Amino acid sequence: MAYSQIFLASVLVVAFLGIAFADDQVDGVSVNPDTKVQGTIFCVKNEKWIPLKGARAVVICEQIAFKSTVTDENGYYLVVLPSDRVSDDCKVFQLHGKFRRPRCAFPTNINNGTTGASLVESEHANLYSVAPIVYKPRPSLT
Ligand SMILES: *[C@@H]1O[C@H](CO)[C@@H](O)[C@H](O)[C@H]1NC(C)=O
């Protein structure tokens, strides 16, 4: 009696986990509504690429903006947006604001950070990457 109850409980747990960790498609309907976009922001100074902490990027998809997290000490940011907003139209831009360190305040268009960088599919479902966004400490021609 007790054994069969435990067995049944285990079956239910396994069945639940099976659903939770299954592929994100069930009968063609997405059960994972979030897409993540990751990237990095750098300060290029004397040809050296230094991760820029405290900066942000923004993903714009069909005129709807999704702000990134503030970059960490590795210059890494993440944007979480609903998967149904993601399209070929989405572009990533520098986001100017109080979060950016004034010591490296001049945006460059390296990797299209000013004109808009495209999302690049990764090996993981619902995860895209973006080429690094670059700032310079002084105005420059690039
Ligand atoms: C930057 O934009 C140009 C013009 O749209 C494109 O050809 C190029 O591939 C882009 N580069 C990156 C890194 O997104």
PDBQT file of the ligand as one rigid body, heavy atoms in Angstrom, charges set to zero:
ROOT
HETATM    1  C1  LIG A 201      26.299  46.278 -39.969  1.00  0.00    +0.000 C 
HETATM    2  O1  LIG A 201      25.380  46.803 -40.911  1.00  0.00    +0.000 OA
HETATM    3  C2  LIG A 201      25.722  46.531 -42.251  1.00  0.00    +0.000 C 
HETATM    4  C3  LIG A 201      24.720  47.259 -43.141  1.00  0.00    +0.000 C 
HETATM    5  O2  LIG A 201      23.403  46.935 -42.784  1.00  0.00    +0.000 OA
HETATM    6  C4  LIG A 201      25.732  45.025 -42.482  1.00  0.00    +0.000 C 
HETATM    7  O3  LIG A 201      26.097  44.739 -43.811  1.00  0.00    +0.000 OA
HETATM    8  C5  LIG A 201      26.720  44.382 -41.509  1.00  0.00    +0.000 C 
HETATM    9  O4  LIG A 201      26.665  42.987 -41.640  1.00  0.00    +0.000 OA
HETATM   10  C6  LIG A 201      26.389  44.768 -40.094  1.00  0.00    +0.000 C 
HETATM   11  N1  LIG A 201      27.398  44.242 -39.169  1.00  0.00    +0.000 N 
HETATM   12  C7  LIG A 201      27.079  43.726 -37.975  1.00  0.00    +0.000 C 
HETATM   13  C8  LIG A 201      28.228  43.219 -37.163  1.00  0.00    +0.000 C 
HETATM   14  O5  LIG A 201      25.931  43.669 -37.566  1.00  0.00    +0.000 OA
ENDROOT
TORSDOF 0
